[in-house]
Amino acid sequence: MAMQGETRSPDDLKPQGVKAPIALLPYHGLGLIAAALEYGAKKYRAWNWQEHYPDETEETIRQVYGGACLRHIYQWTDPSQDDYDDESGLHHLAHAGACIMIAIWRLGLTYYAPKEPVP
């Protein structure tokens, strides 16, 4: 697994000529995720999730960000719970989305084109 913090060339990140279809992202959802990231920046420090820890493993990333994501998903899916986080006032899905985005970055996952077109 390629961990974040390793030096990589931009050419290593995607096949030549391949561009991620950013226009397909639902912008409304991105705004909510950005709000959750802004809350985290104020609570902790901006971009603190980009810090690399020497003993960090993929399992650690799964536990920290996967666990936080699932806690917010569980809160949202439980009809006896409020859809909004008690501390931030933001929707639990905004926090879950932020956790997923951070986990993708921490794992060093990048966009690549599928080998076969999707039917």
SEVODREN-572973 format. One record per atom (N, C-alpha, C): residue in three letters; z negated, y negated, x; chain; atom name. Coordinates in Angstrom, 2 decimals. Each point is the difference from the previous one (the first is absolute). Example, Ala and Ser with C-alpha at 12.3 -4.5 7.8 and 13.67 -1.06 7.14 Angstrom:
BEGIN
node banu = Ala w = -7.80 v = 5.69 u = 13.19 koltor = A selum = N .
node banu = Ala w = 0.00 v = -1.19 u = -0.89 koltor = A selum = CA .
node banu = Ala w = 0.00 v = -1.20 u = 0.90 koltor = A selum = C .
node banu = Ser w = 0.72 v = -1.05 u = -0.35 koltor = A selum = N .
node banu = Ser w = -0.06 v = -1.19 u = 0.82 koltor = A selum = CA .
node banu = Ser w = -0.73 v = -1.09 u = -0.77 koltor = A selum = C .
//
This chain:
BEGIN
node banu = Met w = 0.00 v = 1.18 u = 0.84 koltor = A selum = N .
node banu = Met w = 0.00 v = -1.18 u = -0.84 koltor = A selum = CA .
node banu = Met w = 0.00 v = -1.24 u = 0.89 koltor = A selum = C .
node banu = Ala w = 0.81 v = -0.94 u = -0.34 koltor = A selum = N .
node banu = Ala w = 0.02 v = -1.27 u = 0.73 koltor = A selum = CA .
node banu = Ala w = -1.08 v = -0.91 u = -0.59 koltor = A selum = C .
node banu = Met w = -0.97 v = -0.35 u = 0.81 koltor = A selum = N .
node banu = Met w = -1.08 v = -0.87 u = -0.47 koltor = A selum = CA .
node banu = Met w = 0.40 v = -1.45 u = 0.22 koltor = A selum = C .
node banu = Gln w = -0.48 v = -0.86 u = -0.87 koltor = A selum = N .
node banu = Gln w = 0.26 v = -1.42 u = 0.14 koltor = A selum = CA .
node banu = Gln w = -0.62 v = -0.48 u = 1.30 koltor = A selum = C .
node banu = Gly w = 0.63 v = -0.94 u = 0.64 koltor = A selum = N .
node banu = Gly w = -0.49 v = -0.51 u = 1.25 koltor = A selum = CA .
node banu = Gly w = 0.84 v = 0.49 u = 1.17 koltor = A selum = C .
node banu = Glu w = 0.78 v = 1.08 u = -0.20 koltor = A selum = N .
node banu = Glu w = 0.89 v = 0.46 u = 1.04 koltor = A selum = CA .
node banu = Glu w = 1.18 v = -0.96 u = 0.09 koltor = A selum = C .
node banu = Thr w = 0.55 v = -0.15 u = 1.18 koltor = A selum = N .
node banu = Thr w = 1.14 v = -0.88 u = 0.19 koltor = A selum = CA .
node banu = Thr w = 1.26 v = 0.73 u = -0.43 koltor = A selum = C .
node banu = Arg w = 0.75 v = -0.63 u = -0.90 koltor = A selum = N .
node banu = Arg w = 1.25 v = 0.57 u = -0.48 koltor = A selum = CA .
node banu = Arg w = 1.06 v = -1.08 u = -0.02 koltor = A selum = C .
node banu = Ser w = 1.20 v = 0.41 u = 0.24 koltor = A selum = N .
node banu = Ser w = 1.14 v = -0.90 u = -0.10 koltor = A selum = CA .
node banu = Ser w = 0.39 v = -0.14 u = -1.46 koltor = A selum = C .
node banu = Pro w = 0.47 v = -1.18 u = -0.43 koltor = A selum = N .
node banu = Pro w = 0.48 v = -0.12 u = -1.39 koltor = A selum = CA .
node banu = Pro w = 1.08 v = 1.01 u = -0.33 koltor = A selum = C .
node banu = Asp w = 0.76 v = 0.42 u = 1.01 koltor = A selum = N .
node banu = Asp w = 1.06 v = 1.00 u = -0.25 koltor = A selum = CA .
node banu = Asp w = -0.59 v = 1.36 u = -0.35 koltor = A selum = C .
node banu = Asp w = -1.26 v = 0.26 u = 0.38 koltor = A selum = N .
node banu = Asp w = -0.64 v = 1.27 u = -0.32 koltor = A selum = CA .
node banu = Asp w = -0.46 v = 0.06 u = -1.45 koltor = A selum = C .
node banu = Leu w = -0.09 v = -1.13 u = -0.65 koltor = A selum = N .
node banu = Leu w = -0.61 v = -0.06 u = -1.32 koltor = A selum = CA .
node banu = Leu w = 0.90 v = 0.46 u = -1.12 koltor = A selum = C .
node banu = Lys w = 1.30 v = -0.12 u = 0.17 koltor = A selum = N .
node banu = Lys w = 0.92 v = 0.43 u = -1.06 koltor = A selum = CA .
node banu = Lys w = 1.36 v = 0.29 u = 0.61 koltor = A selum = C .
node banu = Pro w = 0.75 v = 0.86 u = -0.67 koltor = A selum = N .
node banu = Pro w = 1.35 v = 0.26 u = 0.48 koltor = A selum = CA .
node banu = Pro w = 0.84 v = -1.28 u = -0.06 koltor = A selum = C .
node banu = Gln w = 0.95 v = -0.13 u = 0.91 koltor = A selum = N .
node banu = Gln w = 0.85 v = -1.18 u = 0.04 koltor = A selum = CA .
node banu = Gln w = 0.70 v = -0.21 u = -1.34 koltor = A selum = C .
node banu = Gly w = 0.03 v = -1.24 u = -0.46 koltor = A selum = N .
node banu = Gly w = 0.71 v = -0.35 u = -1.23 koltor = A selum = CA .
node banu = Gly w = -0.75 v = 0.31 u = -1.28 koltor = A selum = C .
node banu = Val w = -1.20 v = 0.56 u = 0.08 koltor = A selum = N .
node banu = Val w = -0.76 v = 0.36 u = -1.20 koltor = A selum = CA .
node banu = Val w = -1.00 v = -1.11 u = -0.30 koltor = A selum = C .
node banu = Lys w = 0.03 v = -0.48 u = -1.22 koltor = A selum = N .
node banu = Lys w = -0.95 v = -1.04 u = -0.41 koltor = A selum = CA .
node banu = Lys w = -0.76 v = 0.49 u = -1.23 koltor = A selum = C .
node banu = Ala w = -1.30 v = -0.20 u = 0.02 koltor = A selum = N .
node banu = Ala w = -0.82 v = 0.38 u = -1.15 koltor = A selum = CA .
node banu = Ala w = 0.39 v = -0.86 u = -1.20 koltor = A selum = C .
node banu = Pro w = 0.13 v = 0.59 u = -1.18 koltor = A selum = N .
node banu = Pro w = 0.39 v = -0.77 u = -1.19 koltor = A selum = CA .
node banu = Pro w = -1.18 v = -0.80 u = -0.58 koltor = A selum = C .
node banu = Ile w = -0.40 v = -1.03 u = 0.72 koltor = A selum = N .
node banu = Ile w = -1.16 v = -0.81 u = -0.37 koltor = A selum = CA .
node banu = Ile w = 0.15 v = -0.57 u = -1.41 koltor = A selum = C .
node banu = Ala w = 1.22 v = -0.30 u = -0.41 koltor = A selum = N .
node banu = Ala w = 0.22 v = -0.59 u = -1.33 koltor = A selum = CA .
node banu = Ala w = -0.44 v = 0.92 u = -1.13 koltor = A selum = C .
node banu = Leu w = -0.19 v = 1.28 u = 0.29 koltor = A selum = N .
node banu = Leu w = -0.43 v = 0.94 u = -1.04 koltor = A selum = CA .
node banu = Leu w = -1.51 v = -0.03 u = -0.24 koltor = A selum = C .
node banu = Leu w = -0.73 v = -0.67 u = 0.87 koltor = A selum = N .
node banu = Leu w = -1.45 v = -0.08 u = -0.19 koltor = A selum = CA .
node banu = Leu w = -0.34 v = -0.90 u = -1.18 koltor = A selum = C .
node banu = Pro w = -0.94 v = 0.42 u = -0.85 koltor = A selum = N .
node banu = Pro w = -0.43 v = -0.86 u = -1.10 koltor = A selum = CA .
node banu = Pro w = -0.85 v = -1.15 u = 0.52 koltor = A selum = C .
node banu = Tyr w = 0.53 v = -1.19 u = -0.02 koltor = A selum = N .
node banu = Tyr w = -0.68 v = -1.15 u = 0.59 koltor = A selum = CA .
node banu = Tyr w = -1.34 v = -0.31 u = -0.66 koltor = A selum = C .
node banu = His w = -0.12 v = 0.27 u = -1.29 koltor = A selum = N .
node banu = His w = -1.27 v = -0.25 u = -0.67 koltor = A selum = CA .
node banu = His w = -1.11 v = 0.83 u = 0.65 koltor = A selum = C .
node banu = Gly w = 0.29 v = 1.26 u = 0.29 koltor = A selum = N .
node banu = Gly w = -0.97 v = 0.87 u = 0.65 koltor = A selum = CA .
node banu = Gly w = -0.32 v = -0.45 u = 1.41 koltor = A selum = C .
node banu = Leu w = 1.00 v = -0.50 u = 0.70 koltor = A selum = N .
node banu = Leu w = -0.24 v = -0.48 u = 1.36 koltor = A selum = CA .
node banu = Leu w = -0.95 v = -1.19 u = 0.02 koltor = A selum = C .
node banu = Gly w = 0.10 v = -0.86 u = -1.00 koltor = A selum = N .
node banu = Gly w = -0.91 v = -1.14 u = -0.10 koltor = A selum = CA .
node banu = Gly w = -1.44 v = 0.45 u = -0.18 koltor = A selum = C .
node banu = Leu w = -0.20 v = 1.04 u = -0.81 koltor = A selum = N .
node banu = Leu w = -1.35 v = 0.52 u = -0.21 koltor = A selum = CA .
node banu = Leu w = -0.55 v = 0.63 u = 1.27 koltor = A selum = C .
node banu = Ile w = 0.85 v = 0.73 u = 0.71 koltor = A selum = N .
node banu = Ile w = -0.42 v = 0.61 u = 1.26 koltor = A selum = CA .
node banu = Ile w = -0.34 v = -1.09 u = 1.02 koltor = A selum = C .
node banu = Ala w = 0.82 v = -1.05 u = 0.04 koltor = A selum = N .
node banu = Ala w = -0.27 v = -1.11 u = 0.91 koltor = A selum = CA .
node banu = Ala w = -1.34 v = -0.65 u = -0.32 koltor = A selum = C .
node banu = Ala w = -0.33 v = -0.10 u = -1.28 koltor = A selum = N .
node banu = Ala w = -1.29 v = -0.57 u = -0.39 koltor = A selum = CA .
node banu = Ala w = -1.15 v = 0.87 u = 0.51 koltor = A selum = C .
node banu = Ala w = 0.16 v = 1.32 u = -0.06 koltor = A selum = N .
node banu = Ala w = -1.03 v = 0.90 u = 0.51 koltor = A selum = CA .
node banu = Ala w = -0.13 v = -0.13 u = 1.52 koltor = A selum = C .
node banu = Leu w = 1.13 v = -0.14 u = 0.69 koltor = A selum = N .
node banu = Leu w = -0.05 v = -0.21 u = 1.45 koltor = A selum = CA .
node banu = Leu w = -0.65 v = -1.33 u = 0.35 koltor = A selum = C .
node banu = Glu w = 0.25 v = -1.02 u = -0.81 koltor = A selum = N .
node banu = Glu w = -0.63 v = -1.31 u = 0.21 koltor = A selum = CA .
node banu = Glu w = -1.51 v = 0.11 u = -0.17 koltor = A selum = C .
node banu = Tyr w = -0.43 v = 0.74 u = -1.02 koltor = A selum = N .
node banu = Tyr w = -1.43 v = 0.20 u = -0.22 koltor = A selum = CA .
node banu = Tyr w = -0.63 v = 0.68 u = 1.22 koltor = A selum = C .
node banu = Gly w = 0.67 v = 1.04 u = 0.51 koltor = A selum = N .
node banu = Gly w = -0.50 v = 0.69 u = 1.19 koltor = A selum = CA .
node banu = Gly w = -0.05 v = -0.90 u = 1.22 koltor = A selum = C .
node banu = Ala w = 0.98 v = -0.89 u = 0.12 koltor = A selum = N .
node banu = Ala w = 0.03 v = -0.93 u = 1.14 koltor = A selum = CA .
node banu = Ala w = -1.18 v = -0.96 u = -0.05 koltor = A selum = C .
node banu = Lys w = -0.36 v = -0.43 u = -1.20 koltor = A selum = N .
node banu = Lys w = -1.14 v = -0.90 u = -0.14 koltor = A selum = CA .
node banu = Lys w = -1.33 v = 0.74 u = 0.20 koltor = A selum = C .
node banu = Lys w = -0.06 v = 1.24 u = -0.47 koltor = A selum = N .
node banu = Lys w = -1.24 v = 0.78 u = 0.09 koltor = A selum = CA .
node banu = Lys w = -0.26 v = 0.46 u = 1.44 koltor = A selum = C .
node banu = Tyr w = 1.04 v = 0.45 u = 0.65 koltor = A selum = N .
node banu = Tyr w = -0.14 v = 0.53 u = 1.36 koltor = A selum = CA .
node banu = Tyr w = 0.60 v = -0.99 u = 1.00 koltor = A selum = C .
node banu = Arg w = 1.31 v = 0.06 u = 0.14 koltor = A selum = N .
node banu = Arg w = 0.74 v = -0.86 u = 0.93 koltor = A selum = CA .
node banu = Arg w = 1.47 v = 0.31 u = -0.22 koltor = A selum = C .
node banu = Ala w = 0.84 v = -1.01 u = 0.07 koltor = A selum = N .
node banu = Ala w = 1.43 v = 0.22 u = -0.20 koltor = A selum = CA .
node banu = Ala w = 0.53 v = 0.99 u = 1.04 koltor = A selum = C .
node banu = Trp w = 0.78 v = 0.92 u = -0.46 koltor = A selum = N .
node banu = Trp w = 0.68 v = 1.00 u = 0.83 koltor = A selum = CA .
node banu = Trp w = -0.95 v = 0.97 u = 0.70 koltor = A selum = C .
node banu = Asn w = -1.26 v = 0.08 u = -0.40 koltor = A selum = N .
node banu = Asn w = -0.94 v = 0.90 u = 0.68 koltor = A selum = CA .
node banu = Asn w = 0.44 v = 1.46 u = -0.08 koltor = A selum = C .
node banu = Trp w = 0.76 v = 0.34 u = -1.02 koltor = A selum = N .
node banu = Trp w = 0.45 v = 1.38 u = -0.16 koltor = A selum = CA .
node banu = Trp w = 1.05 v = 0.39 u = 1.04 koltor = A selum = C .
node banu = Gln w = 0.49 v = -0.97 u = 0.78 koltor = A selum = N .
node banu = Gln w = 0.97 v = 0.33 u = 1.05 koltor = A selum = CA .
node banu = Gln w = -0.67 v = 0.39 u = 1.31 koltor = A selum = C .
node banu = Glu w = -1.30 v = -0.14 u = 0.08 koltor = A selum = N .
node banu = Glu w = -0.70 v = 0.34 u = 1.24 koltor = A selum = CA .
node banu = Glu w = 0.06 v = 1.51 u = 0.23 koltor = A selum = C .
node banu = His w = 0.29 v = 0.37 u = 1.21 koltor = A selum = N .
node banu = His w = 0.11 v = 1.42 u = 0.36 koltor = A selum = CA .
node banu = His w = -1.32 v = 0.46 u = 0.62 koltor = A selum = C .
node banu = Tyr w = -0.52 v = 1.09 u = -0.50 koltor = A selum = N .
node banu = Tyr w = -1.23 v = 0.56 u = 0.53 koltor = A selum = CA .
node banu = Tyr w = 0.35 v = 1.22 u = 0.85 koltor = A selum = C .
node banu = Pro w = -0.50 v = 0.07 u = 1.24 koltor = A selum = N .
node banu = Pro w = 0.40 v = 1.07 u = 0.92 koltor = A selum = CA .
node banu = Pro w = -0.23 v = 1.41 u = -0.55 koltor = A selum = C .
node banu = Asp w = -1.05 v = 0.20 u = -0.78 koltor = A selum = N .
node banu = Asp w = -0.30 v = 1.34 u = -0.51 koltor = A selum = CA .
node banu = Asp w = 0.61 v = 0.25 u = -1.39 koltor = A selum = C .
node banu = Glu w = 0.84 v = -0.90 u = -0.46 koltor = A selum = N .
node banu = Glu w = 0.59 v = 0.14 u = -1.32 koltor = A selum = CA .
node banu = Glu w = 1.02 v = 1.15 u = -0.03 koltor = A selum = C .
node banu = Thr w = -0.06 v = 0.77 u = -1.06 koltor = A selum = N .
node banu = Thr w = 0.94 v = 1.10 u = -0.20 koltor = A selum = CA .
node banu = Thr w = 0.65 v = -0.15 u = -1.36 koltor = A selum = C .
node banu = Glu w = 1.00 v = 0.80 u = -0.26 koltor = A selum = N .
node banu = Glu w = 0.62 v = 0.00 u = -1.32 koltor = A selum = CA .
node banu = Glu w = -1.04 v = 0.35 u = -1.07 koltor = A selum = C .
node banu = Glu w = -0.90 v = 0.91 u = 0.33 koltor = A selum = N .
node banu = Glu w = -1.05 v = 0.38 u = -0.95 koltor = A selum = CA .
node banu = Glu w = -0.90 v = -1.18 u = -0.33 koltor = A selum = C .
node banu = Thr w = -0.34 v = -0.80 u = 1.01 koltor = A selum = N .
node banu = Thr w = -0.82 v = -1.19 u = -0.24 koltor = A selum = CA .
node banu = Thr w = 0.72 v = -0.96 u = -0.95 koltor = A selum = C .
node banu = Ile w = 1.28 v = -0.21 u = 0.23 koltor = A selum = N .
node banu = Ile w = 0.79 v = -0.88 u = -0.86 koltor = A selum = CA .
node banu = Ile w = 0.01 v = 0.53 u = -1.43 koltor = A selum = C .
node banu = Arg w = 0.17 v = 1.31 u = -0.13 koltor = A selum = N .
node banu = Arg w = -0.02 v = 0.62 u = -1.34 koltor = A selum = CA .
node banu = Arg w = -1.34 v = -0.24 u = -0.68 koltor = A selum = C .
node banu = Gln w = -1.08 v = 0.19 u = 0.75 koltor = A selum = N .
node banu = Gln w = -1.33 v = -0.15 u = -0.59 koltor = A selum = CA .
node banu = Gln w = -0.28 v = -1.44 u = -0.40 koltor = A selum = C .
node banu = Val w = 0.30 v = -0.94 u = 0.89 koltor = A selum = N .
node banu = Val w = -0.34 v = -1.40 u = -0.26 koltor = A selum = CA .
node banu = Val w = 0.89 v = -0.59 u = -1.10 koltor = A selum = C .
node banu = Tyr w = 1.31 v = 0.00 u = 0.22 koltor = A selum = N .
node banu = Tyr w = 0.91 v = -0.67 u = -0.94 koltor = A selum = CA .
node banu = Tyr w = 0.34 v = 0.88 u = -1.20 koltor = A selum = C .
node banu = Gly w = 0.13 v = 1.31 u = 0.23 koltor = A selum = N .
node banu = Gly w = 0.23 v = 0.91 u = -1.13 koltor = A selum = CA .
node banu = Gly w = -1.20 v = 0.02 u = -0.93 koltor = A selum = C .
node banu = Gly w = -1.19 v = 0.03 u = 0.60 koltor = A selum = N .
node banu = Gly w = -1.22 v = 0.00 u = -0.81 koltor = A selum = CA .
node banu = Gly w = -0.14 v = -1.27 u = -0.81 koltor = A selum = C .
node banu = Ala w = 0.24 v = -1.15 u = 0.62 koltor = A selum = N .
node banu = Ala w = -0.09 v = -1.28 u = -0.72 koltor = A selum = CA .
node banu = Ala w = 1.04 v = -0.07 u = -1.11 koltor = A selum = C .
node banu = Cys w = 1.20 v = 0.47 u = 0.30 koltor = A selum = N .
node banu = Cys w = 1.06 v = -0.01 u = -1.02 koltor = A selum = CA .
node banu = Cys w = -0.40 v = 0.86 u = -1.19 koltor = A selum = C .
node banu = Leu w = -0.48 v = 1.19 u = 0.27 koltor = A selum = N .
node banu = Leu w = -0.38 v = 0.90 u = -1.09 koltor = A selum = CA .
node banu = Leu w = -1.17 v = -0.54 u = -0.82 koltor = A selum = C .
node banu = Arg w = -0.95 v = -0.64 u = 0.66 koltor = A selum = N .
node banu = Arg w = -1.11 v = -0.58 u = -0.76 koltor = A selum = CA .
node banu = Arg w = 0.51 v = -1.03 u = -1.00 koltor = A selum = C .
node banu = His w = 0.96 v = -0.83 u = 0.43 koltor = A selum = N .
node banu = His w = 0.56 v = -1.00 u = -0.93 koltor = A selum = CA .
node banu = His w = 0.84 v = 0.67 u = -1.08 koltor = A selum = C .
node banu = Ile w = 0.74 v = 1.02 u = 0.33 koltor = A selum = N .
node banu = Ile w = 0.79 v = 0.73 u = -1.00 koltor = A selum = CA .
node banu = Ile w = -0.93 v = 0.65 u = -1.02 koltor = A selum = C .
node banu = Tyr w = -1.08 v = 0.63 u = 0.48 koltor = A selum = N .
node banu = Tyr w = -0.95 v = 0.64 u = -0.92 koltor = A selum = CA .
node banu = Tyr w = -0.64 v = -1.02 u = -0.93 koltor = A selum = C .
node banu = Gln w = -0.37 v = -1.15 u = 0.53 koltor = A selum = N .
node banu = Gln w = -0.58 v = -1.05 u = -0.84 koltor = A selum = CA .
node banu = Gln w = 0.99 v = -0.40 u = -1.10 koltor = A selum = C .
node banu = Trp w = 1.25 v = -0.15 u = 0.39 koltor = A selum = N .
node banu = Trp w = 1.03 v = -0.43 u = -0.96 koltor = A selum = CA .
node banu = Trp w = 0.27 v = 1.07 u = -1.06 koltor = A selum = C .
node banu = Thr w = 0.01 v = 1.27 u = 0.40 koltor = A selum = N .
node banu = Thr w = 0.33 v = 1.07 u = -0.95 koltor = A selum = CA .
node banu = Thr w = -1.16 v = 0.39 u = -0.90 koltor = A selum = C .
node banu = Asp w = -1.21 v = -0.39 u = 0.34 koltor = A selum = N .
node banu = Asp w = -1.17 v = 0.33 u = -0.80 koltor = A selum = CA .
node banu = Asp w = -0.12 v = -0.99 u = -1.16 koltor = A selum = C .
node banu = Pro w = 0.20 v = 0.47 u = -1.24 koltor = A selum = N .
node banu = Pro w = -0.04 v = -0.93 u = -1.13 koltor = A selum = CA .
node banu = Pro w = -1.36 v = -0.66 u = -0.23 koltor = A selum = C .
node banu = Ser w = -1.04 v = 0.57 u = 0.60 koltor = A selum = N .
node banu = Ser w = -1.32 v = -0.61 u = -0.17 koltor = A selum = CA .
node banu = Ser w = -0.25 v = -1.13 u = 1.01 koltor = A selum = C .
node banu = Gln w = 0.92 v = -0.18 u = 0.94 koltor = A selum = N .
node banu = Gln w = -0.15 v = -1.02 u = 1.04 koltor = A selum = CA .
node banu = Gln w = 0.91 v = -1.19 u = -0.27 koltor = A selum = C .
node banu = Asp w = -0.34 v = -1.11 u = 0.58 koltor = A selum = N .
node banu = Asp w = 0.82 v = -1.21 u = -0.10 koltor = A selum = CA .
node banu = Asp w = 1.22 v = 0.15 u = 0.91 koltor = A selum = C .
node banu = Asp w = 1.14 v = -0.54 u = -0.42 koltor = A selum = N .
node banu = Asp w = 1.22 v = 0.04 u = 0.82 koltor = A selum = CA .
node banu = Asp w = -0.08 v = -0.93 u = 1.21 koltor = A selum = C .
node banu = Tyr w = -0.98 v = -0.88 u = 0.02 koltor = A selum = N .
node banu = Tyr w = -0.11 v = -1.00 u = 1.04 koltor = A selum = CA .
node banu = Tyr w = -1.20 v = 0.27 u = 0.89 koltor = A selum = C .
node banu = Asp w = 0.18 v = -0.17 u = 1.29 koltor = A selum = N .
node banu = Asp w = -1.04 v = 0.21 u = 0.98 koltor = A selum = CA .
node banu = Asp w = -1.14 v = -0.99 u = -0.21 koltor = A selum = C .
node banu = Asp w = -1.23 v = 0.50 u = -0.02 koltor = A selum = N .
node banu = Asp w = -1.17 v = -0.85 u = -0.23 koltor = A selum = CA .
node banu = Asp w = -0.16 v = -1.09 u = 1.06 koltor = A selum = C .
node banu = Glu w = 0.28 v = 0.35 u = 1.24 koltor = A selum = N .
node banu = Glu w = -0.24 v = -0.94 u = 1.11 koltor = A selum = CA .
node banu = Glu w = 1.09 v = -1.05 u = 0.11 koltor = A selum = C .
node banu = Ser w = 1.26 v = 0.42 u = -0.03 koltor = A selum = N .
node banu = Ser w = 1.11 v = -0.94 u = 0.24 koltor = A selum = CA .
node banu = Ser w = 0.55 v = -0.62 u = -1.27 koltor = A selum = C .
node banu = Gly w = -0.16 v = 0.68 u = -1.12 koltor = A selum = N .
node banu = Gly w = 0.60 v = -0.45 u = -1.25 koltor = A selum = CA .
node banu = Gly w = 1.47 v = 0.36 u = -0.11 koltor = A selum = C .
node banu = Leu w = 0.53 v = 0.68 u = 1.00 koltor = A selum = N .
node banu = Leu w = 1.41 v = 0.40 u = -0.01 koltor = A selum = CA .
node banu = Leu w = 0.16 v = 1.37 u = -0.64 koltor = A selum = C .
node banu = His w = 1.19 v = 0.27 u = -0.51 koltor = A selum = N .
node banu = His w = 0.29 v = 1.30 u = -0.61 koltor = A selum = CA .
node banu = His w = -0.13 v = 1.10 u = 1.05 koltor = A selum = C .
node banu = His w = -0.54 v = 1.14 u = -0.41 koltor = A selum = N .
node banu = His w = -0.17 v = 1.12 u = 0.93 koltor = A selum = CA .
node banu = His w = 1.34 v = 0.45 u = 0.59 koltor = A selum = C .
node banu = Leu w = 1.09 v = -0.11 u = -0.74 koltor = A selum = N .
node banu = Leu w = 1.30 v = 0.39 u = 0.55 koltor = A selum = CA .
node banu = Leu w = 0.44 v = -0.91 u = 1.14 koltor = A selum = C .
node banu = Ala w = -0.40 v = -1.26 u = -0.02 koltor = A selum = N .
node banu = Ala w = 0.30 v = -0.91 u = 1.11 koltor = A selum = CA .
node banu = Ala w = -0.68 v = 0.49 u = 1.27 koltor = A selum = C .
node banu = His w = -1.26 v = 0.39 u = -0.11 koltor = A selum = N .
node banu = His w = -0.72 v = 0.52 u = 1.16 koltor = A selum = CA .
node banu = His w = 0.59 v = 1.33 u = 0.47 koltor = A selum = C .
node banu = Ala w = 0.35 v = 0.88 u = -0.94 koltor = A selum = N .
node banu = Ala w = 0.60 v = 1.29 u = 0.37 koltor = A selum = CA .
node banu = Ala w = 1.33 v = -0.22 u = 0.72 koltor = A selum = C .
node banu = Gly w = 0.82 v = -0.93 u = -0.50 koltor = A selum = N .
node banu = Gly w = 1.27 v = -0.31 u = 0.64 koltor = A selum = CA .
node banu = Gly w = -0.19 v = -0.53 u = 1.41 koltor = A selum = C .
node banu = Ala w = -1.01 v = -0.85 u = 0.19 koltor = A selum = N .
node banu = Ala w = -0.28 v = -0.53 u = 1.33 koltor = A selum = CA .
node banu = Ala w = -0.41 v = 1.13 u = 0.95 koltor = A selum = C .
node banu = Cys w = -0.81 v = 0.92 u = -0.49 koltor = A selum = N .
node banu = Cys w = -0.41 v = 1.14 u = 0.82 koltor = A selum = CA .
node banu = Cys w = 1.20 v = 0.83 u = 0.44 koltor = A selum = C .
node banu = Ile w = 0.93 v = 0.22 u = -0.92 koltor = A selum = N .
node banu = Ile w = 1.20 v = 0.78 u = 0.33 koltor = A selum = CA .
node banu = Ile w = 0.84 v = -0.73 u = 1.04 koltor = A selum = C .
node banu = Met w = 0.20 v = -1.31 u = -0.20 koltor = A selum = N .
node banu = Met w = 0.80 v = -0.77 u = 0.95 koltor = A selum = CA .
node banu = Met w = -0.64 v = 0.03 u = 1.40 koltor = A selum = C .
node banu = Ile w = -1.32 v = -0.13 u = 0.07 koltor = A selum = N .
node banu = Ile w = -0.68 v = 0.03 u = 1.28 koltor = A selum = CA .
node banu = Ile w = 0.11 v = 1.38 u = 0.64 koltor = A selum = C .
node banu = Ala w = -0.18 v = 1.06 u = -0.80 koltor = A selum = N .
node banu = Ala w = 0.11 v = 1.36 u = 0.54 koltor = A selum = CA .
node banu = Ala w = 1.39 v = 0.25 u = 0.56 koltor = A selum = C .
node banu = Ile w = 1.02 v = -0.45 u = -0.69 koltor = A selum = N .
node banu = Ile w = 1.38 v = 0.15 u = 0.50 koltor = A selum = CA .
node banu = Ile w = 0.13 v = -0.67 u = 1.36 koltor = A selum = C .
node banu = Trp w = -0.53 v = -1.20 u = 0.11 koltor = A selum = N .
node banu = Trp w = 0.08 v = -0.73 u = 1.27 koltor = A selum = CA .
node banu = Trp w = -0.81 v = 0.70 u = 1.09 koltor = A selum = C .
node banu = Arg w = -1.25 v = 0.42 u = -0.34 koltor = A selum = N .
node banu = Arg w = -0.87 v = 0.64 u = 0.99 koltor = A selum = CA .
node banu = Arg w = 0.62 v = 1.29 u = 0.54 koltor = A selum = C .
node banu = Leu w = 0.73 v = 0.71 u = -0.85 koltor = A selum = N .
node banu = Leu w = 0.62 v = 1.26 u = 0.42 koltor = A selum = CA .
node banu = Leu w = 1.31 v = -0.22 u = 0.74 koltor = A selum = C .
node banu = Gly w = 0.48 v = -1.24 u = 0.00 koltor = A selum = N .
node banu = Gly w = 1.25 v = -0.29 u = 0.70 koltor = A selum = CA .
node banu = Gly w = 1.23 v = 0.51 u = -0.72 koltor = A selum = C .
node banu = Leu w = -0.12 v = 0.19 u = -1.32 koltor = A selum = N .
node banu = Leu w = 1.15 v = 0.49 u = -0.76 koltor = A selum = CA .
node banu = Leu w = 1.03 v = -1.10 u = -0.12 koltor = A selum = C .
node banu = Thr w = 1.26 v = 0.37 u = 0.06 koltor = A selum = N .
node banu = Thr w = 1.08 v = -0.98 u = -0.08 koltor = A selum = CA .
node banu = Thr w = 1.04 v = 0.46 u = -0.99 koltor = A selum = C .
node banu = Tyr w = 0.86 v = -0.92 u = -0.38 koltor = A selum = N .
node banu = Tyr w = 1.07 v = 0.32 u = -0.93 koltor = A selum = CA .
node banu = Tyr w = 1.09 v = 0.78 u = 0.71 koltor = A selum = C .
node banu = Tyr w = 0.51 v = 0.99 u = -0.67 koltor = A selum = N .
node banu = Tyr w = 1.19 v = 0.70 u = 0.48 koltor = A selum = CA .
node banu = Tyr w = 0.81 v = 0.42 u = -1.20 koltor = A selum = C .
node banu = Ala w = 1.28 v = 0.14 u = 0.20 koltor = A selum = N .
node banu = Ala w = 0.89 v = 0.38 u = -1.09 koltor = A selum = CA .
node banu = Ala w = -0.06 v = 1.52 u = -0.20 koltor = A selum = C .
node banu = Pro w = 0.05 v = 0.46 u = -1.25 koltor = A selum = N .
node banu = Pro w = 0.05 v = 1.45 u = -0.21 koltor = A selum = CA .
node banu = Pro w = 1.29 v = 0.57 u = 0.56 koltor = A selum = C .
node banu = Lys w = -0.04 v = 1.27 u = 0.43 koltor = A selum = N .
node banu = Lys w = 1.20 v = 0.63 u = 0.56 koltor = A selum = CA .
node banu = Lys w = 1.06 v = 0.20 u = -1.06 koltor = A selum = C .
node banu = Glu w = -0.43 v = 0.31 u = -1.20 koltor = A selum = N .
node banu = Glu w = 0.93 v = 0.21 u = -1.11 koltor = A selum = CA .
node banu = Glu w = -0.24 v = -1.07 u = -1.05 koltor = A selum = C .
node banu = Pro w = 1.06 v = -0.51 u = -0.62 koltor = A selum = N .
node banu = Pro w = -0.21 v = -1.00 u = -1.07 koltor = A selum = CA .
node banu = Pro w = -0.81 v = 0.60 u = -1.13 koltor = A selum = C .
node banu = Val w = -0.83 v = -0.81 u = -0.59 koltor = A selum = N .
node banu = Val w = -0.79 v = 0.42 u = -1.14 koltor = A selum = CA .
node banu = Val w = 0.92 v = 0.02 u = -1.22 koltor = A selum = C .
node banu = Pro w = 0.07 v = 1.14 u = -0.71 koltor = A selum = N .
node banu = Pro w = 0.94 v = 0.07 u = -1.17 koltor = A selum = CA .
node banu = Pro w = -0.42 v = -0.92 u = -1.12 koltor = A selum = C .
//
